[in-house]
Structure formats: C-alpha cells, structure tokens
C-alpha cells in the first residue's frame, strides 16, 4: 500500500498497470488451480512451461503496481526487492521438492526452466485442468482480494486527482 500512498497515477499508467495486474493474476489463478502442494509434483498447466509460474505471476503484478505508480524510481526498489525475497523462497522450495520427489524432480528441472517460460513438449501443458477446489485449498482468493484492493486504491487516488 506504500506504493499507492506515494504514487502519482495517471490514466495511461493506470490502464497499462491494470493490464499487467490482470495478466499476472490470471497466471496465478491458472497455476494455483493446478498446484497440489507436497502431495504431488505439479507438472501440468503453467508448470509445464516454467517451474515458478506463481512467482512470475506475482512479478507481473508487481510490475503492474509499479506502472500504476507512475515513477521510475519505484522500479529500482521494488524489482530487486522482489527477486531478493522470492529467490530465497525458490531455493528453499527446490530443496524441499528435491527431498520429496528426488529423481522425478531432477528430471522436471532438466525439462522445465526456472524463470523463463519455454514451450513444453507436445501435449504436456494440456494435461489437467484448473480446479476450483485447488484454488480454494491454495487460498488464491486471498491474493485476488488483496490485488483488487490495491487496484481499487490506485483508481480512487487517480480519480481524486
């Protein structure tokens, strides 16, 4: 919310930022609807393209917030901070997945990149569907509510002028 407090949104920045936030949130919903934490190694949906689609979705959302902010200095703070926080989470998660799934996870790592999406082998992304049940289990609605609040706050600030 500090971004909203100190930001100076304009119509173009808000619209572009809103598009980024929508894309990032859609990616997060797609991923969270496939993710079965700790029970299975999720390799369907966006996990067939990239190992960390939830974090990439969050990064796109953060870029949307920075765009709405309408200032270049915020990028120098938010993006390095994002990668500092999320890179350590990725390292921890990969250690956990390696201990849980061993060679299966190693094979997955060899096929699927960590950060830069790559088109999966034929049919790999088509396996599985977004599950509303998994979205609820993964509590993705909380992120959607939080994102909606920030976007609405930026809109109020924009309209207040």
VENLINVEN-V82956 format. One record per residue. N is the residue number from 1. RES is the residue in one small letter. SS is DSSP state (helix for helix, strand for strand, loop for the rest). PSI is psi in degrees with one decimal (* if undefined). BURIAL is I if it has 9 or more other ideal C-beta (glycine too) atoms within 8 Angstrom, else O. Layout:
[[N:RES:SS:PSI:BURIAL] [N:RES:SS:PSI:BURIAL]]
//
This chain:
[[1:x:loop:-18.3:O] [2:x:helix:-34.2:O] [3:x:helix:-40.7:I] [4:x:helix:-45.2:I] [5:x:helix:-45.2:O] [6:x:helix:-6.4:O] [7:x:loop:161.5:I] [8:x:loop:71.8:O] [9:x:loop:145.5:I] [10:x:loop:169.7:O] [11:x:helix:-46.8:O] [12:x:helix:-45.8:O] [13:x:helix:-40.1:I] [14:x:helix:-46.1:I] [15:x:helix:-45.6:O] [16:x:helix:-42.4:I] [17:x:helix:-40.1:I] [18:x:helix:-40.1:I] [19:x:helix:-46.2:I] [20:x:helix:-44.2:I] [21:x:helix:-42.8:I] [22:x:helix:-42.1:I] [23:x:helix:-47.3:I] [24:x:helix:-41.9:I] [25:x:helix:-38.8:I] [26:x:helix:-41.5:I] [27:x:helix:-42.5:I] [28:x:helix:-41.8:I] [29:x:helix:-44.2:I] [30:x:helix:-46.7:I] [31:x:helix:-48.3:I] [32:x:helix:-27.1:I] [33:x:loop:-10.1:I] [34:x:loop:-27.5:I] [35:x:loop:121.1:I] [36:x:loop:98.5:O] [37:x:loop:136.2:O] [38:x:loop:-21.9:O] [39:x:loop:-35.8:O] [40:x:loop:154.9:O] [41:x:loop:110.3:I] [42:x:loop:120.0:I] [43:x:loop:10.5:I] [44:x:loop:173.1:I] [45:x:helix:-136.4:I] [46:x:helix:-19.1:I] [47:x:helix:-12.6:I] [48:x:helix:-20.8:I] [49:x:loop:-37.5:I] [50:x:loop:146.7:I] [51:x:loop:-20.5:I] [52:x:loop:57.0:I] [53:x:helix:-29.5:I] [54:x:helix:-43.5:I] [55:x:helix:-36.8:I] [56:x:helix:-40.9:I] [57:x:helix:-42.9:I] [58:x:helix:-37.9:I] [59:x:helix:-43.0:I] [60:x:helix:-39.7:I] [61:x:helix:-45.3:I] [62:x:helix:-39.6:I] [63:x:helix:-36.5:I] [64:x:helix:-44.0:I] [65:x:helix:-43.2:I] [66:x:helix:-38.1:I] [67:x:helix:-41.1:I] [68:x:helix:-32.3:I] [69:x:helix:-35.8:I] [70:x:loop:52.0:I] [71:x:loop:140.3:O] [72:x:loop:-27.1:O] [73:x:helix:-33.4:O] [74:x:helix:-33.4:I] [75:x:helix:-36.0:O] [76:x:helix:-17.9:O] [77:x:helix:-51.8:O] [78:x:helix:-47.8:I] [79:x:helix:-47.5:I] [80:x:helix:-37.9:O] [81:x:helix:-43.3:O] [82:x:helix:-51.0:I] [83:x:helix:-33.5:O] [84:x:helix:-48.5:O] [85:x:helix:-49.2:O] [86:x:helix:-29.1:I] [87:x:helix:-39.9:O] [88:x:helix:-35.2:O] [89:x:helix:-40.7:I] [90:x:helix:-43.2:I] [91:x:helix:-47.0:O] [92:x:helix:-46.4:O] [93:x:helix:-39.9:O] [94:x:helix:-36.5:I] [95:x:helix:-44.2:O] [96:x:helix:-48.0:O] [97:x:helix:-37.1:I] [98:x:helix:-42.2:I] [99:x:helix:-31.8:O] [100:x:helix:-41.8:I] [101:x:helix:-4.5:I] [102:x:helix:-121.2:O] [103:x:helix:-31.3:O] [104:x:helix:-42.0:O] [105:x:helix:-39.7:I] [106:x:helix:-41.4:I] [107:x:helix:-42.6:O] [108:x:helix:-45.1:I] [109:x:helix:-35.7:I] [110:x:helix:-29.3:O] [111:x:helix:-29.7:O] [112:x:loop:125.8:I] [113:x:loop:156.6:O] [114:x:loop:-47.3:O] [115:x:loop:-37.6:O] [116:x:loop:112.2:O] [117:x:loop:144.7:I] [118:x:loop:139.0:O] [119:x:loop:128.1:O] [120:x:loop:169.6:I] [121:x:loop:154.8:O] [122:x:loop:123.2:O] [123:x:loop:-11.6:O] [124:x:loop:-40.9:I] [125:x:loop:-19.8:I] [126:x:loop:-17.8:O] [127:x:loop:135.0:I] [128:x:loop:161.1:O] [129:x:loop:161.7:O] [130:x:loop:129.3:I] [131:x:loop:121.9:O] [132:x:helix:-36.8:O] [133:x:helix:-44.5:O] [134:x:helix:-36.1:I] [135:x:helix:-43.0:I] [136:x:helix:-46.5:I] [137:x:helix:-42.0:O] [138:x:loop:0.5:I] [139:x:loop:36.5:O] [140:x:helix:-22.8:I] [141:x:helix:-29.1:O] [142:x:helix:-44.1:O] [143:x:helix:-38.7:I] [144:x:helix:-41.0:I] [145:x:helix:-45.8:O] [146:x:helix:-44.7:O] [147:x:helix:-42.4:I] [148:x:helix:-38.5:O] [149:x:helix:-44.5:O] [150:x:helix:-44.9:I] [151:x:helix:-42.1:I] [152:x:helix:-40.3:O] [153:x:helix:-42.4:I] [154:x:helix:-41.0:I] [155:x:helix:-43.5:I] [156:x:helix:-44.1:O] [157:x:helix:-40.2:I] [158:x:helix:-46.7:I] [159:x:helix:-29.5:O] [160:x:helix:-19.7:O] [161:x:loop:*:O]]
//
